[in-house]
Amino acid sequence: MRPSLVIVGAGPRGTGLIERIAANAPELYAGSGLDIHLVDPHPPGAGRIWRAAQSPLLWMNSHAEDVTMFTDETVAMEGPVREGPTLHEWAGIDGRTFADRQLQGAYLRWVHEQAVADLPPGVVVHHHPRRALRVSGPREGRQQVWLEGRPRPLLADLVVLTLGHLDAELDDQQIELAEYARAHGLVHLPPDFTADSDLSALKAGEPVLVRGFGLAFVDLMVLLTEGRGGRYDGDTYVPSGQEPVLYVGSRRGVPYHSKIGYDWSGERPPLPRFFGPPEVEALLARPGGFDFRRDVWPLVEKELGFAHYHRLFTVHPERTAVEWSAFEEKYAAASDVAEREALVASAVPDPADRLDLDALDHPLDGVRYGSFDDFQDGMRTYIEQDLSRRHDPRHSPDLAVFLGLLSVYGQLVRLGGIGPWWHGFFSYLASGPPGPRLRQMLALSRAGVLKFLGADMTVSAEGGVFRASSATVPGAFVEARALVEARLPEPTVGRARDTLLRELHADGAVETPDGLLRVDPADGRLLDGAGRPHPRRFALGPYTDGRTPGAFTRPRTGGPAFRQNDATARAALRFLRELDGSATA
């Protein structure tokens, strides 16, 4: 019987794994053939998120030149580099374009086809357009992967889960809101991938409360405005009359920062500097474990500060009071935050040139407006200033911090369970919407179609409606008969609707305190309660404690997902080679 590998999930993560199998197989696998079974109801390559069957109005949030599925020499991996085109090179479009998701899906399908074509003779890929329901089988024996609508399982020597974003059961608060909505004839849309949400119940002209101000909100905004026939005439929005009125708020109360709109020039900060492999190894070696805020965050903060000030001192020296070499020496020697802050205050005269991560994370802390209308003016000013800053190379330390964030994330994935806060902070600073989307927000606000609620948004269900308020405008509230939770479901194992994950959990796979599937950081093998890696089951993706910024990445930034794919592919090929050798001996 030929060796068999089952990959559950055919989106970009599954495609990236096949690409790494093809790259590493000439070195590691010369067996008697191999069957790779790819299980996903959606088309291979694009998967669910990037499928063709979604609105062409929905964009990526990265420039086309910043999207690649191929490795380069910056990826720290054992396997060979196999370079390939970025999205803009493949599609023949301007690199500064924010491509629509349908085009990205086509690129991913092409990458998948190329990866399959590059597999050695005898390695055959079979696509099963079904859902995987559960995995069974002994630790030391063949696994059975049970598929929806198929009476007999796929037999697998190894199983790799590359599931991507997951649907989730409602938490207690969402259950209460949903029940209240049913009892009072209201509309409640829980966390979901926005392109999959049924928005038809959100009626023209009616107020809709929206909780969440990230990328899911941007998609919602687009589908309920341009998606209903509205259009932009320069900086003016011309309504179709079919739009509801969106009242949006969140914990921070502001949209994610705009994507940076200028190119890097000059020397890059030499990263990692204060948070690299030695620091990670030291944290992992601690007998009592580590605490993110106490032990990890100070290293991250120092690393991001180094990236910021390296750029400021080397490119904008007129805004500094000392030489970079002197500052760098003292910065490296500073043992705590207070010492660094004193150094920065003496060396960087303008407070606006200093990096304040707490202020960035809580931009409306302590800010109060006397009226709802005053806050609308204030938010438009905030968005205009963000757009101006993120498109002005005089603020290029912001781009250095972005590179620092990517470097830090590449190290954090090796630590495992660091809690959910970091991913949200990273997304807010580094993975925000294209600048044109923020300009559209301004136009919609001026047209009265979009209104801002503020920070620390709370929602209550009372008086037969939903009521929202915010600390930013004390005493003000908005009532509506519709509430949308504009965010992806939390990728927790315990609440996943995916029966496969729930069954794995029942079978001994464990989760972190924040609900992510625990995996071996070395190669992605599932861990049990005793910390033992499962010899035949792997997992990659946002539902694991090895989550990365994304399944694809910006060229020449180390690609932590690519590193993980390579490690998993090599571990799988070694296992299958030994298995095949023992079977033929």
N, C-alpha and C positions, 0 to 999 in steps of 0.2 A: 504494500500500500504506500503510495507517494506521501511524503510529508505534506502537512497542510497547515496553513496560517490563516486565521479568520481576523479580518479587520472590521470592526463595527463602527461605521461612520465614514462616509465617502466625500466629506468636504475638504477644505484646504489642509486640515491636519492629517487626514488619511492619505491625501495626495502627497503631502510632504514626506510621510513615512515611506510610501512606495518609491518616491524619488531617491531616498537614502538607501533603500534596499537595492535598487538598481545600481547605485553608485558603489556600494560596498560588496555586492555579490561576487564580482570577479576575484576579489581577495579572499573572501571568507566562505563562499559556498560554491562547491563544485559537485553537488549531490546529484542524485538520480532524478532530478526534477522537483518541482514544488508547485503546489496549488495554493494560490492566494484567493480567498473568498472575501469579497468586498460587500458588506451588508449595509444598505441604506435605501429607504424608499425614494430618496431624491437622487438626481443625476450625479454621477461621479465627477469630482473636481469642484463644481460649484456648491454641491450640497444644498442644505435648506436655506442658509442665510444669503447665498449669492446666486440662487436659482434664477432662471430667466423669467419665470412667471411672477414678476412683481413690477410695480410701477416704475417706468423709466425716469420719473421725477426724483427718485431716491438716489442720492450720490454716495460715493465713498467720502470719508472725512480726511483723506490724504491726497496729496498731489500724485499724479500718475507716475512721476519719476521717483517717488518715495515708496513704491510698492514693488516688492520682488518676492518670488518663490524660490530663489536660487541662492546657494551658498557662495561665499567669497572667503578670502584669506583671513578676514576678521573673526570668523566663527571658530571658536576654540573646540575643535572636535578631532577625533581620531581618523575619521573617514576622509576620502578625497574630496577636494573642492570640484564642483561641476557648475561652472557659471552659466548663466542664461539671461535672457532679456528681462528688463523691468517691464511693468505694464505699459509705460509710454513707448518704449522701444518696440515692444511686440505689436502694439495697436497702431503705431505710426502717428501718434498725436502729440500735441505740445505737452512737455513735461510738467507744466504748471496747471494742467487741466485737473479738475476734480471730476473724475470719470463717474458715470452712473454704474450702479451695481450690476446691471445686466452685462456691461462690457467687462467688468471684473470677473463675472461668472464665466464669460467666454474665455478669458485668459486662463482661469483656473481649469476649465475643461481641456484647453490645449496643453497645459502643464501636465495634467493627468495622462493625456494620450501620449505625450512625449516620454513620461516616466515609464509607462507600460511598454512602450516600444523599445526602451533602453534595457529592459530586463533580459537576462541571459536566456538562450534557448532552453526550453524545458520548464521555465517558470511561467505559469499561466494564471491570468487574473480572470475570475468569474464574478460578475456583478449580480447580486440578489436584491431586487427592488422591493424589499420587505423590511419590517421592523424586527429587530432582535428582541426576544422576550426574556430570556434568561440563559445563563451559562451554568452547566453542571459538570461533574466529573471529579475524580480524585486528584489530589495535589500532584501525585507522581504519575498520573496516567492521562490518556487522551481526554480532551474536553468535548462536551456536547453543547453546541450553540443552537438554541431552539428559536425558530422563526415564526412570525405570525402567518397563519394560513398554510403551514407546512407540517405534516404529521410527523416527519422524521427529522432529527437534528442534523446540522452540519458537524462533522467530526473534525476536531482541530488539535494539532499538537501544541499550538500556541494561540492565544487570543489577545488582541490588542484593541482596547476601546479608544476611539478617537471621536467622541460623541459631539463635541462642540457645545453650543448653548442648549440648555435643557428647559423644558416646561416644568412647572412646579405646582404642587398643591397649595392652596391658599393657607396663609398663617392665620392665627387666631383673630387678629384685627381685621384682616381681609374677609374672613368668614363672617364676622359680625356686620361689616359694611355691606357684603353681598346679601345677607339675609334681610337687612334693613331695606336695601334697595328693592328686593322682591316684595316685601310687605307693603311698601309705599309707592310702588310703581315708578321707581327711579331707575337710572342707568348707572351701573358700576362696572367699569372695565378694569380688571386686575392687571398686575404686571404681565407683560407679554412682549414678544417681538412685534413691533408696531405694524409691520407689513402683513402680519397674520391676523391682526385685530379686525373685527367687524365694527366699522365706525358709522354704520348707517343709522344707528339709534341717536346719534348726536345731531340734533335738528338745527336748521338754519335759524340764525338770530338768537338762539337760546344760550344762556351762560353755561359754560362747562368749566368745572374746577379741574386743574391738572396739577398733580403732585409729582415733581421730577422735572429738572431743567437741563438734562444732559442730551445725549444723542437720540434717545428714544423720543424725547419731546420734539426735537428738530424734525424727525420723520413725521410725527403727528401733525405738527404745524404745516408741513408741506402738503400732506394728503388732505387736510381739511381746508386748504386755501387754493393753491394752484390745482390740487387734485379735484377741486370742485368748480373749476372754471375761472378762478380769479387769475389776474395777471399783473405783472410789474411794468410800469411805464417809467423807466429811470428809477428814481428813488421813491416813487409813489406807487402804492398798491391800489389797483382798481378791482373792487370786489365784484363777485358774480351775484351776490345776494344769497348764496347757498351756504355761506360760512356760519358756524356758531361763533360765539365770543369766548375766547380762551382766557381764563384767569390762571396764571401759572406761578407756582412758588416751589420752594424746596428747603432743605436744611440751610444751604448757603444763601439761597434767594437770588442767585445770579446764574447766567448761563456759563457753561464751560468756556474757558478762554479760547479765543480764535486761534486757528492754525496760523503759524508764523508765515508771513508772506514775502520773505526775502531769502536770498541764498547765503550759505556760509562762505566766508572768505578768510584766508589767512590760516594761522596755526590753530589746530584743535587743542583743547585742554588735554594733557596727558592723563587719561583715565584708564583704569581706576587708580586712585592715588591713596585715599584714606579708607576706602571700603572695597577691597579686592579679595582674591582667593585666600591670602594669609589671615585676614580678619574673619572671613567666613569659616575657615578651618578652626580658628580659635573659639568661635562661638559654638560650633558643632561639638567641640571637645569638652565643653563645660559639663562637669558631672551632674549638676542640677538643672541643666537646660538653660534657656535664655528667655528674657522678657523683651518684647519688641520695643516698647517705649523706653525702658531703662537701658538696655544693652545694645540695641540695633539702631534706633533712631538717632542717637548722638553721632554715630559713624556716618549715617546717611546725610544728616544735616551738614556735617563738616565736608563731606564729599561734594554736595551740591553747592555749598559756599565756595569751595575751591574752584569749581568749574566757572561759577559766576565771576569771581574776582580775577581769575586768570585772564578771562576775556576783557574785563574792564581795564585792568592794568596794562595789558599788552596792546590793546587796540584803541583805548580811549584814555591814555595816560594823563591828558590835560584835566581829567576829572578826579585825579588822585593826588595825594600829597607826599608820597614817598616812592622810591623805586620798587619795582616788582620783586626783585631778589630779596630785599630787606623785608618786605611784607610777607613773602612766601615763607621765609625762615621762621618768622615769629608766628605766622598762622599755623605752621606745622607743629611748632612747639607748644602752642596753646593747649592747655589741658582740660578746659571746660568752656561752656557757652559764655559765661561772663567775661572771661579773658579774651575770647574771640571778639565779642561785641565791643569791648574797650579798644581793641586793636583796630577794628573796622571804623569805629567812630573817629579815631585819630588820623586814619589814613584815607578815608573817603569822606570829603567834606559835606556833600549833599546827601541827606537821608534818602532821597529818591533813588540814589545809585546803590543803596545797600540792599542786600537780600534779606527779606523778612518772611520766612515761610509761614509763620502763624498768621500774619496779616493776609497773605495770599489765600490761605485756607479759609479764613473767616472775614471776607471783605465787608460785611455789613454788621460786624460785631459792634454793639454800642451805638450804631447809627439809627436815628429816629426821625421820622417825618411827621409833620403836623396834620397832613391830610393825604388821602389816597391819590389825589391829583398831583400833589407835590412830588410824591414818590414816583409817579410815572415819568415826570420830567427828570428826576434824579437818576432813574434807571437808564433812560435814553442817553444821558450824559455819560454814565458809567460805560455803557456799551460802545459809544463813540470813542471814548478814551482808550478802551481796550483795543478796538480796531486800529486806531492810530498807532498805538504803541507796538502792536504785533506786526505792523507793516513798515516800521521805521528802523533801519539798521543802526541808528544811534543807540537803540536799546538791544543791541546784539548779545549782551550777557544773558538775555532771556533764552536765546537759542543755545547758548552754552549750557544753561541749566537743563534745557530739553535733552541735550546729549548726555548730561549727567544723570538725568532720570532714566534714560535707556541703559546706561552703564550700571546703575544701581539695581535696576530690575533684573539684569542679567546675573547679578550676584544673589539677590534675594530668592530667586527660584531654587537655589541650592539649599536654602534654610528650611523650606517647607512651611509649616503652619505659622504664618506671621500675622494672621488676623485679616479681616476684610477692609480695614481703613485704608491701607496703603494703595490698593488697586483703585479705589475711588479717588484718592488724592492724585495719583498718577494720571488717571483719565481726565480729571478736571484741568490739570495743568498742561498735559502733553497730548491729549487725544480729543481735543474739542472740535467744533464744527468748522468748516471752511468760512473764511471771512465773508463771502457773499451771503451765507445763511444769516449771519448776524446783521448784515445790512437789510436783509428781508425782515428780520425781527423789528428793526427800527421802523420800516415802512408799515408793517402791520400794526405796530403800536400807534403810529400817527393816524392810521385809518380807523382805529378803535376796534379792530378785530382781535388784538392781543393786549392783555392788561397784566401788569406785574403785581404779585401779592406780597413778596418779601421773604425774609429769612425765617427760619424756625417755624415754618408753616405747620399749622395744626388743622385737622379736619375732624369735625364732630357730626354726628347724625342726630338731628333733633328737629321737632316741629314739622316732620314730614319732608325735610329737605336735607341736603348736605350743607354744612356751614364751614367756611375756611377763614382763618385769621392768621396774623403774623405779628411778631414782636416789632417789626420795622415800622408799622403804622399802628400805634397803640389805639385800641378801641374800635378800629375798623374791622368789618367782616363782610364777606360776600356769601350769598346763598344761591344754590343752584340745584337742579334736579338731575345733574349728571356729574360723575366723578371719574376721572381717568388717572390710573397709576402709571405714569410714563417712565417706566424703567423695565429692564429685563428681570425675569424672576431670579431670585438668589440661587446660585448653583449648588444647593445643598443636597447631599445624598438622601437624608431622611425625608425630605419633602418632594423629591423628584417624582414626576409622573412616570418616568421611565421605569418600567417594571424590572428591567435588567439590572439597574443599579440597586434597586431595593432588594432584589434577590441576592445580589452579591453581598450586600450589607448583612443580610440574614445568614449568609454562608460564611461569615467571618471577616470580610473586609471591614476596615474601621475608618472612622471619620475624625477629623480634627474638631476641636471645640466649636469652631464656626461652621462645621458641616461639610467640609471638603473631604474628598476621598484621599486617604493617606497612601502615598507611593514612595518607593525608594528613589531618592534624588539622583542616584547613579544611573539608573536605566528605566525608571517608570514602572517597575514591578509593584503590584498591589501588596500592601503590608497588612498583616493580621494584628491582633491585639498584643501579641508578644513582640511585634516588630520584625517578624520573619517575612521576607519577600516570597511571594507565591512564584514557584518556578515556571508556571505556564500562563500567567495572566498579567497583562500590562495595562496601563491607562495613561493617556496624554490629554491635556485640555483644561479648560477653565473650571471644571468641577473637581479638579485635583488640587492638592496643596503644592504641586509643582506648576501652578498656572503662570503663564507668561503674558506679555502685553498683547500678543496676537499670534495667529498661526502663520502669518507672513509679516514682513518687516521692511524697514527702510534699508537700502543697500549700505554696506560697510559700517554697520552698527552692532555687529556681533551676533545678531539673531539667536536669542536664547531658545526659541522654539526649534530652530534648525539644529542646535546643539543637542537638544533632547531627542529629536527625531533620529539623529545619527546614532546616539548612544543606544536607543531602543532597537533600531534596525540592526546594529552590530551584535547586540546581545541575542536578538532573535535568530540571526543567521548562525551565530556560533552554536546555539542550542540545537537548531535544526541540523547543522552539519554533524554534530556529535550523535544526534539521534539517528540520522541516516547512516552514519558510519557503523553504529552498533547494530542497526537493522540488517546491514549487508555483510557484516563480518561473519 
